[in-house]
Amino acid sequence: MKNLRAESTLARRLKGDPAAEEVLAIRAWAEELMALCDYWLAGRERLREAQAEVAQAREYRAETELSRGGRHAS
């Protein structure tokens, strides 16, 4: 976990320095973006897992139909 006290102390020390305040704002935005990326990537992984499960179930149904002598419906 981040050291929030140190960050707030740093922000107080740099208050009034427009360039430093801009860099701190960019850093905060970058941290938020990084969290969003992690969230998106985790969702993408869950989607891929669900797609693999659907494909596996489809293949199982097709094999079952073929073993019963039925027609394979896509």
TIMI-2910 file (N, C-alpha, C, CB; in pm, 1 decimal, decimal comma, always signed):
<rs>
+----------+----------+----------+----------+----------+----------+----------+----------+----------+----------+----------+----------+------+
!      n_x !      n_y !      n_z !     ca_x !     ca_y !     ca_z !      c_x !      c_y !      c_z !     cb_x !     cb_y !     cb_z ! resn !
+----------+----------+----------+----------+----------+----------+----------+----------+----------+----------+----------+----------+------+
!    +83,9 !   -118,6 !     +0,0 !     +0,0 !     +0,0 !     +0,0 !    +88,0 !   +124,4 !     +0,0 !    -95,3 !     +0,1 !   +121,7 !  Met !
!    +38,6 !   +227,1 !    -60,4 !   +115,6 !   +350,1 !    -71,4 !   +127,9 !   +418,9 !    +63,8 !    +51,4 !   +444,1 !   -172,7 !  Lys !
!   +231,3 !   +495,7 !    +75,2 !   +248,8 !   +576,0 !   +194,7 !   +177,2 !   +708,7 !   +172,3 !   +400,2 !   +597,5 !   +227,6 !  Asn !
!    +49,7 !   +714,4 !   +212,6 !    -32,3 !   +832,1 !   +185,8 !    +15,9 !   +954,2 !   +262,6 !   -176,6 !   +803,9 !   +220,4 !  Leu !
!    +67,1 !   +932,0 !   +383,4 !   +115,9 !  +1045,3 !   +462,3 !   +232,5 !  +1112,6 !   +391,2 !   +158,3 !   +999,3 !   +603,4 !  Arg !
!   +325,5 !  +1032,6 !   +339,1 !   +440,3 !  +1089,0 !   +268,0 !   +395,0 !  +1160,6 !   +142,0 !   +541,6 !   +979,2 !   +233,0 !  Ala !
!   +295,5 !  +1105,0 !    +73,2 !   +246,6 !  +1170,2 !    -48,3 !   +180,4 !  +1303,2 !    -17,0 !   +148,6 !  +1079,5 !   -121,6 !  Glu !
!    +99,5 !  +1307,7 !    +90,1 !    +32,8 !  +1432,6 !   +123,4 !   +134,5 !  +1536,8 !   +171,5 !    -75,0 !  +1408,7 !   +230,8 !  Ser !
!   +239,3 !  +1492,0 !   +242,1 !   +345,4 !  +1583,4 !   +285,0 !   +416,5 !  +1640,3 !   +163,2 !   +446,4 !  +1511,5 !   +377,8 !  Thr !
!   +445,4 !  +1554,6 !    +67,5 !   +509,1 !  +1599,4 !    -55,7 !   +421,2 !  +1700,2 !   -127,8 !   +539,3 !  +1480,6 !   -147,1 !  Leu !
!   +291,5 !  +1670,4 !   -137,2 !   +199,0 !  +1761,0 !   -205,2 !   +195,2 !  +1896,5 !   -134,6 !    +57,5 !  +1699,6 !   -210,9 !  Ala !
!   +197,8 !  +1895,4 !     -1,1 !   +197,5 !  +2023,0 !    +73,3 !   +325,9 !  +2101,6 !    +47,7 !   +180,9 !  +1997,4 !   +225,1 !  Arg !
!   +439,0 !  +2030,5 !    +45,9 !   +566,0 !  +2099,8 !    +22,7 !   +571,6 !  +2161,8 !   -116,1 !   +682,9 !  +2003,6 !    +41,0 !  Arg !
!   +509,7 !  +2096,0 !   -212,5 !   +517,0 !  +2143,7 !   -351,0 !   +403,6 !  +2239,5 !   -386,7 !   +515,2 !  +2026,0 !   -445,9 !  Leu !
!   +312,8 !  +2263,9 !   -294,1 !   +199,0 !  +2352,0 !   -321,0 !   +249,8 !  +2490,0 !   -362,2 !   +106,4 !  +2362,7 !   -196,4 !  Lys !
!   +190,8 !  +2540,7 !   -465,4 !   +232,7 !  +2670,8 !   -516,2 !   +330,0 !  +2660,2 !   -631,9 !   +294,9 !  +2751,1 !   -406,1 !  Gly !
!   +383,1 !  +2541,7 !   -655,2 !   +472,8 !  +2519,7 !   -769,0 !   +388,1 !  +2459,6 !   -880,1 !   +595,1 !  +2425,4 !   -731,3 !  Asp !
!   +349,1 !  +2541,9 !   -977,7 !   +256,5 !  +2494,0 !  -1081,6 !   +306,6 !  +2370,5 !  -1156,2 !   +230,9 !  +2604,3 !  -1180,9 !  Pro !
!   +434,8 !  +2365,2 !  -1186,5 !   +487,5 !  +2249,7 !  -1259,9 !   +477,9 !  +2123,9 !  -1174,6 !   +633,9 !  +2274,3 !  -1302,5 !  Ala !
!   +513,0 !  +2134,7 !  -1046,9 !   +506,2 !  +2019,4 !   -957,5 !   +361,5 !  +1975,2 !   -937,6 !   +570,9 !  +2052,5 !   -822,2 !  Ala !
!   +270,7 !  +2071,0 !   -924,1 !   +128,6 !  +2036,8 !   -908,8 !    +76,4 !  +1965,6 !  -1032,7 !    +45,1 !  +2163,2 !   -881,6 !  Glu !
!   +122,3 !  +2009,3 !  -1149,9 !    +80,9 !  +1944,4 !  -1274,2 !   +132,9 !  +1800,6 !  -1281,1 !   +130,7 !  +2024,6 !  -1395,3 !  Glu !
!   +257,5 !  +1781,0 !  -1239,4 !   +314,8 !  +1646,4 !  -1239,3 !   +240,6 !  +1557,7 !  -1140,0 !   +465,3 !  +1651,2 !  -1205,1 !  Val !
!   +205,9 !  +1610,3 !  -1023,2 !   +129,0 !  +1533,1 !   -925,6 !     -8,5 !  +1495,9 !   -980,4 !   +113,8 !  +1612,1 !   -795,2 !  Leu !
!    -70,5 !  +1588,3 !  -1052,5 !   -201,0 !  +1559,5 !  -1113,3 !   -188,0 !  +1451,4 !  -1219,9 !   -261,7 !  +1687,3 !  -1174,6 !  Ala !
!    -82,1 !  +1458,3 !  -1299,3 !    -58,6 !  +1356,6 !  -1402,1 !    -34,1 !  +1221,1 !  -1336,6 !    +61,5 !  +1395,6 !  -1491,9 !  Ile !
!    +41,8 !  +1221,1 !  -1227,2 !    +67,6 !  +1095,4 !  -1157,1 !    -63,0 !  +1035,4 !  -1103,6 !   +167,6 !  +1117,9 !  -1041,5 !  Arg !
!   -147,9 !  +1118,3 !  -1046,7 !   -275,9 !  +1069,4 !   -995,1 !   -359,6 !  +1012,6 !  -1109,2 !   -352,9 !  +1182,6 !   -922,5 !  Ala !
!   -360,7 !  +1079,4 !  -1223,6 !   -435,7 !  +1031,0 !  -1339,2 !   -377,2 !   +900,1 !  -1390,1 !   -436,0 !  +1136,0 !  -1451,1 !  Trp !
!   -245,0 !   +891,4 !  -1390,8 !   -179,0 !   +768,1 !  -1437,6 !   -212,1 !   +650,9 !  -1345,2 !    -25,2 !   +787,9 !  -1445,3 !  Ala !
!   -216,1 !   +676,4 !  -1214,9 !   -251,8 !   +569,7 !  -1120,8 !   -395,7 !   +523,8 !  -1142,7 !   -233,1 !   +617,4 !   -975,7 !  Glu !
!   -485,2 !   +618,6 !  -1169,2 !   -624,3 !   +582,0 !  -1197,7 !   -633,4 !   +502,3 !  -1327,5 !   -712,9 !   +708,2 !  -1206,3 !  Glu !
!   -559,7 !   +544,6 !  -1427,4 !   -558,3 !   +473,7 !  -1555,7 !   -502,2 !   +333,2 !  -1539,4 !   -476,1 !   +551,6 !  -1659,4 !  Leu !
!   -398,4 !   +318,3 !  -1457,4 !   -339,9 !   +187,4 !  -1433,8 !   -443,1 !    +94,4 !  -1367,7 !   -213,4 !   +200,1 !  -1345,6 !  Met !
!   -518,3 !   +147,5 !  -1272,7 !   -622,1 !    +67,6 !  -1207,6 !   -729,5 !    +27,0 !  -1307,9 !   -685,1 !   +145,6 !  -1091,0 !  Ala !
!   -766,9 !   +118,2 !  -1396,8 !   -865,7 !    +85,8 !  -1499,8 !   -812,8 !    -21,5 !  -1594,5 !   -903,9 !   +211,7 !  -1578,7 !  Leu !
!   -685,0 !    -13,2 !  -1628,5 !   -623,9 !   -114,6 !  -1715,9 !   -627,1 !   -251,3 !  -1648,8 !   -478,2 !    -76,1 !  -1751,2 !  Cys !
!   -593,2 !   -256,0 !  -1520,6 !   -597,3 !   -382,6 !  -1448,1 !   -738,7 !   -439,5 !  -1447,3 !   -546,7 !   -364,0 !  -1304,4 !  Asp !
!   -837,0 !   -352,9 !  -1425,5 !   -977,2 !   -395,0 !  -1424,7 !  -1017,5 !   -448,6 !  -1562,4 !  -1069,0 !   -277,3 !  -1383,7 !  Tyr !
!   -978,1 !   -377,8 !  -1667,8 !  -1013,0 !   -419,5 !  -1803,7 !   -947,3 !   -553,1 !  -1837,5 !   -970,8 !   -312,2 !  -1905,7 !  Trp !
!   -819,3 !   -566,4 !  -1803,7 !   -748,2 !   -690,6 !  -1833,7 !   -808,8 !   -809,4 !  -1759,1 !   -600,3 !   -676,5 !  -1798,0 !  Leu !
!   -848,1 !   -788,9 !  -1635,0 !   -911,5 !   -897,0 !  -1559,0 !  -1044,9 !   -934,8 !  -1623,3 !   -932,6 !   -855,2 !  -1411,1 !  Ala !
!  -1119,8 !   -836,1 !  -1667,9 !  -1245,9 !   -864,1 !  -1736,7 !  -1224,0 !   -937,6 !  -1866,9 !  -1321,0 !   -735,7 !  -1762,9 !  Gly !
!  -1120,7 !   -899,6 !  -1938,0 !  -1087,5 !   -965,6 !  -2064,6 !  -1051,7 !  -1111,8 !  -2040,4 !   -970,8 !   -892,9 !  -2135,0 !  Arg !
!   -978,4 !  -1137,4 !  -1932,7 !   -941,7 !  -1274,5 !  -1898,6 !  -1066,9 !  -1356,7 !  -1865,0 !   -842,6 !  -1275,9 !  -1779,8 !  Glu !
!  -1158,8 !  -1297,8 !  -1789,7 !  -1283,8 !  -1368,4 !  -1757,8 !  -1364,4 !  -1396,4 !  -1884,3 !  -1368,4 !  -1286,3 !  -1658,5 !  Arg !
!  -1366,2 !  -1301,5 !  -1977,2 !  -1436,8 !  -1321,5 !  -2104,1 !  -1376,1 !  -1437,2 !  -2181,3 !  -1433,1 !  -1193,6 !  -2189,2 !  Leu !
!  -1243,5 !  -1441,1 !  -2191,4 !  -1176,3 !  -1550,5 !  -2263,4 !  -1206,9 !  -1686,0 !  -2199,1 !  -1023,7 !  -1527,1 !  -2266,7 !  Arg !
!  -1208,3 !  -1690,3 !  -2066,1 !  -1239,6 !  -1815,0 !  -1996,2 !  -1383,1 !  -1858,9 !  -2027,3 !  -1220,4 !  -1798,1 !  -1843,3 !  Glu !
!  -1475,6 !  -1764,8 !  -2027,4 !  -1615,2 !  -1797,2 !  -2057,4 !  -1629,3 !  -1844,7 !  -2201,8 !  -1705,8 !  -1674,8 !  -2032,3 !  Ala !
!  -1557,8 !  -1780,2 !  -2293,7 !  -1562,7 !  -1822,4 !  -2434,0 !  -1507,0 !  -1963,5 !  -2450,3 !  -1484,3 !  -1723,9 !  -2522,6 !  Gln !
!  -1401,6 !  -1995,5 !  -2377,8 !  -1344,2 !  -2129,8 !  -2385,7 !  -1442,9 !  -2232,8 !  -2331,4 !  -1210,9 !  -2136,7 !  -2307,8 !  Ala !
!  -1512,3 !  -2198,8 !  -2224,6 !  -1611,9 !  -2290,8 !  -2168,8 !  -1726,2 !  -2314,6 !  -2267,0 !  -1667,1 !  -2235,9 !  -2036,6 !  Glu !
!  -1770,8 !  -2209,5 !  -2334,2 !  -1877,5 !  -2223,4 !  -2432,9 !  -1831,7 !  -2311,2 !  -2548,5 !  -1921,7 !  -2085,6 !  -2484,8 !  Val !
!  -1708,9 !  -2289,9 !  -2596,0 !  -1655,8 !  -2370,7 !  -2705,9 !  -1644,0 !  -2517,1 !  -2664,0 !  -1518,4 !  -2317,0 !  -2751,2 !  Ala !
!  -1599,8 !  -2539,3 !  -2541,4 !  -1586,2 !  -2676,1 !  -2492,4 !  -1723,7 !  -2742,8 !  -2482,3 !  -1515,1 !  -2677,6 !  -2355,1 !  Gln !
!  -1822,9 !  -2670,6 !  -2434,0 !  -1957,7 !  -2725,9 !  -2424,3 !  -2014,1 !  -2756,1 !  -2562,7 !  -2050,1 !  -2629,0 !  -2349,6 !  Ala !
!  -1987,0 !  -2669,3 !  -2659,0 !  -2033,2 !  -2690,7 !  -2796,5 !  -1970,7 !  -2816,4 !  -2855,0 !  -1999,7 !  -2569,1 !  -2884,6 !  Arg !
!  -1840,7 !  -2833,4 !  -2832,5 !  -1772,5 !  -2953,0 !  -2882,4 !  -1828,1 !  -3079,1 !  -2816,4 !  -1621,0 !  -2942,6 !  -2857,6 !  Glu !
!  -1854,4 !  -3072,9 !  -2687,6 !  -1909,3 !  -3187,9 !  -2616,0 !  -2047,1 !  -3225,3 !  -2671,5 !  -1918,7 !  -3157,8 !  -2465,0 !  Tyr !
!  -2130,7 !  -3124,5 !  -2695,0 !  -2263,8 !  -3151,7 !  -2750,9 !  -2252,5 !  -3213,9 !  -2889,9 !  -2347,2 !  -3021,9 !  -2757,5 !  Arg !
!  -2159,1 !  -3163,6 !  -2970,2 !  -2141,1 !  -3217,1 !  -3105,0 !  -2094,2 !  -3362,4 !  -3098,3 !  -2040,1 !  -3131,5 !  -3184,5 !  Ala !
!  -1999,7 !  -3391,5 !  -3009,5 !  -1951,8 !  -3529,5 !  -2995,4 !  -2063,1 !  -3620,9 !  -2946,8 !  -1832,9 !  -3535,7 !  -2898,7 !  Glu !
!  -2145,2 !  -3571,7 !  -2854,6 !  -2256,5 !  -3650,8 !  -2802,5 !  -2357,0 !  -3680,9 !  -2913,4 !  -2325,5 !  -3577,1 !  -2686,1 !  Thr !
!  -2387,1 !  -3582,0 !  -2994,1 !  -2480,2 !  -3602,4 !  -3105,6 !  -2425,2 !  -3704,3 !  -3204,3 !  -2508,4 !  -3469,7 !  -3177,4 !  Glu !
!  -2297,0 !  -3694,5 !  -3234,5 !  -2236,6 !  -3787,2 !  -3329,8 !  -2235,6 !  -3930,2 !  -3273,8 !  -2093,2 !  -3742,3 !  -3364,5 !  Leu !
!  -2206,6 !  -3943,8 !  -3144,1 !  -2202,0 !  -4078,0 !  -3085,4 !  -2341,5 !  -4141,5 !  -3078,7 !  -2140,4 !  -4072,0 !  -2944,8 !  Ser !
!  -2444,3 !  -4058,9 !  -3076,4 !  -2582,7 !  -4108,9 !  -3075,5 !  -2633,1 !  -4134,2 !  -3217,2 !  -2675,6 !  -4009,2 !  -3004,1 !  Arg !
!  -2555,7 !  -4097,1 !  -3313,6 !  -2595,8 !  -4117,7 !  -3453,4 !  -2684,0 !  -4004,6 !  -3504,5 !  -2669,1 !  -4250,5 !  -3468,2 !  Gly !
!  -2697,7 !  -3899,6 !  -3427,0 !  -2781,4 !  -3785,8 !  -3468,6 !  -2705,5 !  -3691,2 !  -3556,0 !  -2835,0 !  -3711,1 !  -3348,4 !  Gly !
!  -2779,3 !  -3595,7 !  -3604,2 !  -2717,6 !  -3492,3 !  -3687,3 !  -2650,2 !  -3390,2 !  -3597,7 !  -2822,4 !  -3424,1 !  -3779,0 !  Arg !
!  -2541,1 !  -3336,2 !  -3643,2 !  -2471,9 !  -3230,2 !  -3569,9 !  -2530,3 !  -3097,3 !  -3613,8 !  -2317,1 !  -3234,5 !  -3594,3 !  His !
!  -2588,5 !  -3026,7 !  -3518,8 !  -2642,2 !  -2894,3 !  -3549,2 !  -2547,1 !  -2790,2 !  -3493,4 !  -2785,7 !  -2876,0 !  -3490,8 !  Ala !
!  -2505,5 !  -2697,2 !  -3577,2 !  -2409,5 !  -2594,1 !  -3533,2 !  -2476,7 !  -2487,2 !  -3455,4 !  -2338,0 !  -2532,6 !  -3650,4 !  Ser !
+----------+----------+----------+----------+----------+----------+----------+----------+----------+----------+----------+----------+------+
</rs>
